[in-house]
Amino acid sequence: MKKKLLIVGSCIMVSAMGLTACGQQQENSAAEDNKTVESASVTAAVKLEGNHMTGELTENIKIDAQVQGQEITSCTTYNTVGKEFDKNTMEAIFWENTSELKSEEDKEDNSYSIEDALGGGVYAYLGSLSYNINDSINDLSILAMYCYGNEMREMSMEEKATILQETTVQNAMQKLNQIYPLGEGEEFCLQQGIKINMEDIIKEQSDSDMSDMQTMTQDMLGNDAYYLNFAVEKEGILLASQVGPDFVSLSENLNTQTTGITMIVDENEIKLLSIEGAYELKEGTKEGIITAQEAAGYVAKEYENQISADSITFDKVWLEYVFCSGTSSTEFSEGTLQPYWVFMDSKENVAERINAITGENFKYE
């Protein structure tokens, strides 16, 4: 990932070109010093009491937010490779009888597929895996988001904790731990979840006139069914998840993707599983990070020269890991995870991501 570096190397003044280069270094250094002073002035105007941050960055840009991760003072930049999912494990978890399964493997791109006679199957490649018990379960997943999406976005921590205690959910997580073995310091984090009532789903399909979808019926799920969405945390820091704010980048060569695990389960089995952005993390360099208050100073720089009547109030601030491949390739198997402070206005769905090591805004890197 491209970083701004403060050049402090020595200059050899042999020619006019050498003098110009040295002068440019001094100008860059002065600019960086001014940037630090300006950032510090904004930081002083931002108050953090406990985990509650308040402040006015500009006339129209304010912060009134709960902060997650403000106690963290250093982070590791991880090198990543896409996680491989064991084929034999998938067969054993999803099918009792494996004798009639059809499978194909492509060793060049580390992918494989498994299909049964009823329309169910697994497709896996580096960093991703999908399973569905039949074709229509994908339509059910879409309808569940239409039906319960707003309700899930407003979930409290207490509601999430209650869902995690349900027997069906705990059984599903035991299988998830076999499918997706976690590394040291990693854990699954429930982002969204809800108990599914098929009457709600059928009504939603009828009200929305989604006639191009498979017709939903009461017998598609058992009586104790759930829609679940998990992310992964590393050392208490969330990997940028599918339910987080969108990424905005002005660079054509910076690719990223989110981590997410979507499941539909009932008391009998996993009906649907979709895993994206799954990595094996190789530890790299551990560095000190800027504070949430210092990051707010860099957010202020984004808006100070903009003339806008729009008002923004960042109501959520948290620390997360962002994956970047750093190339124009569409392959997401290798890259780095770097820490970013995220400032989000939930109402306007606006967010800024500030690199917690360099202070740069994600969109300009």
Secondary structure, DSSP 8 states (H G I E B T S, - for coil): -------------SSHHHHHHHHHHHHHHHHHHHHHHHHHHHHHH-EEETTEEEEESSSSEEEEEEEESTT--EEEEEEEEE----HHHHHHHH-S--TT-EEEEETTTTEEEEE-TTS-EEEEETTEEEEESSTTHHHHHHHHHHHHHHHHHT--HHHHHHHHTSHHHHHHHHHHHHHS---TTEEEEEEEEEEE-HHHHHHHHHHTT-TTS----GGGS-SSEEEEEEEEEETTEEE-BTTS-----S-TT-----BEEEEEE-SS-EEEEEEES-EEEEEEEEEE---HHHHHHHHHHHHTT------EEEEEEEEEEEEE--SS-S--SEEEEEEEEEEEETTTTEEEEEETTT--BGGG-
